[in-house]
């Protein structure tokens, strides 16, 4: 009964995807990943009417935003960790490069590559000094291996506690919203199931016409005394 009503309502109007509009994606976000989240939630809940479809879309949007906030926070912290690692490793590599026993062209390339007063971009210097850059990369990787990554990550985390707390607060709000939507979905599905069962009982019931029973008594004539 319920599935028939749902399919009938879809056939009369537009599809849910057109009614809801495009997914709330930012530039560079994976549309296929969003569709998979929406499909998995829909498969788990199995909506039976348009209200259920609305709630599922809301749940997918909120879940996507939770993943987005976590991804943004991780990218933000990662960028700061990388910046510190690059600065420390580059500083150590520069110091090591000055101690290398280089001569002639190799020494000129290295000095040009590491010239702090150069107005050329790092990418241009790499193209002009490929051999020096290759050697510098080896020194950089070696210097990076000596760094304490746990200490760097800890320092970045402590220095960004306010930002982390704000993101966690936003994530907690969305998690509460998600839980609320799922509870509403459960209530709605239960209510619809109850109504459908009642309609089914009414449709399957056998109606009997009960005719009133009438007793026809014998008419007797009493003779007057």
N, C-alpha and C positions, 0 to 999 in steps of 0.2 A: 504494500500500500504506500509506504513512505518513499520507496525507490521510484515508484511510478509517478508520484507527485513531484519528486525532485527532477526526474528526467523531463516531465512535462513542462516544468517551470523553465528549464534550460532551453527547451525547444522554442518557447515563445519569445524569449529575450536573447540578449547577447551572451557570449561565453564569459565566464568569470574573469579570464585574463584581459578581455577588452574592457570590462566594467572597472576592474581594479587599476588599470593603467600599467605602465612599465614598472618593473621592480625598482626599489630605491637604491640603485647602485651608483657609486662614485666612479669617476674616470679611472680606468685601470683595474677595476674590480672584476672578478670572474663571474659572468652571468650564468655559466653552466653550474658553478658551485651553488649559487643561490637557488637555481631550479631544482637541484638535487635535494637541498634542505627542504624546500617546499613540497617536493614529491614524497620525501620520507615522512614528513609530518602528516601529510594527507594519507599516506598508506597506513600509518600507525593509528590514525583517528577514524578514517573512513567517513567523511561527512555525508549526511543523508539529505541535506537541504542547503539553501543559499546562506542561511545564517551560519551554519557550520563552515561553509567555504570562506565566509568573511573572517571568522575567528581563526581559521587555519592560516589565512594570509597574514593576519595580525601576528600570529605566533611566529611565522617564518620571518617577518620583517624584524621583530624584536630579537629573535635568535641571531639573525644576520648582523644586527647592530652590536650584539654582545661580542661576536667573533671579530667584528671590525675594531671595536675599542681595544680588545686584547691585542690585536695585530698592530694597531697604531702605537700602543704603549710599548710593545716589544721593539718595534722599529725605532721609536724615539730613544729608548735606552741603548739599543744596539749601536745607533749612530754615535752616541756619546762615548761608548766603550771603544768603538773603532777609532774615533778621533784621538783618544788618549793613547791607545796602542800604537797608532801610526806615528804620533809625535815622539813617543818614547823610543820606538824601534828605529825611526829615522835618525834621531839624535845619536843613538848608539852606533848606527851604521855609518853615519858621517864621520864620527870619531875614528872608527876602525878604518874607513877608507883613506883617511889622512896618513895612517901608519903603513899603508901598503907600499911595497917597494916597486912603484911604477916608474916607468921612464918613457920619454919620447911622446908618441901619439897617445898612448894609454893614459899617461899622466895629464896631458892637455885635455883629453875628453873628460876625465874624472873631475878636473878643476872646473871645466865649463859646466858640467852637469850639476855640480854642487855649489856653484857660485851664488852666494846669498844676494848679490846685487844685480843678478841677471833680470832683465825685463821680459825675457821669453817665458812662455808658459811651460809647465812641467811636461806636457805632451810634446811640445816642439823640441824641448831639450832631449827627450827620449829618442825622437827621430834623428836628431843630429849626433847623438852620442850613444849608439846602440850597444857597443861593447862595454862602455863604462856603466851603462844602466844594467846590463846583465850581471856585472860583478856587484853592483850596488844592491840589486835584488837578492843576491845570495847573502850579502852581509845583513840586509834587512830581515830576511827570514831567520837567520841565525840569532839576531838580536831579539826578535819577537819570541823565539823559543825560550829565552831566559826570563821573560816577564811573568810576573805572578798575576794570572788572569782573575783569580778569585779576589785578590786585593783590589784590582781595578774595578771589577764589577761591584764590589762592596762599596767603594767610594762613590761610584756613579749612583748606586741605589740610595745611599744616605743623602747625597746632595740633591736628590730629586724626590724626596719623600712626599713633599706637598703635591707635586704633580701626580705621583703614583696614587696617592690617597684620593685625589679628585677623580682619576680614572676608575679606581675601584668603587668609588661611590656611584658613579654613573652606571657601571656594570651591575652593581647590586640593585639599583633601581630597575634596570631592564630585566634582571632575573626575577624580581618580584612581579613585574608586569607579565612575564612569561608564565610564571606559576598561576597568576590570576586568570590568564586567558585559558590555560589548560583546565583549570577548575570549572570555568564557565562552559567550556566545551563539554566537559563531563556531565555537568548539570543539564545542559541543553540536550545532549544525546540521550540521557536517561529520561528526561521529560518526554522527548519525542517517542522513545521506545514504549513508554507507558501509554501515551495517547494512541499509538499505532496498535498496541495490543487490545485496547478497549474498542477501537474501531473494528478490529478483526473479530472480536467476540460478538459485536453487534451484527456484523455482516454474516457470520456463520450461524447465528442463532436461528432456530426453527420456530417460526411463529405458528401457533395453533389457534383457530377460531373456536372458542368455547360457546356453544349455544346454551342458553338458559333452559333448564329442565322445567317443564310445566306439568303439573299433576291435574288430570281431569277426573274429578270425582263423579260418582253416580248421583244423579238427581233423583231424589225420592220424594214422593208426594205423601205427605202425612194427612191422613184422614182425620177430620175433626171429630171428636168424640160426640 
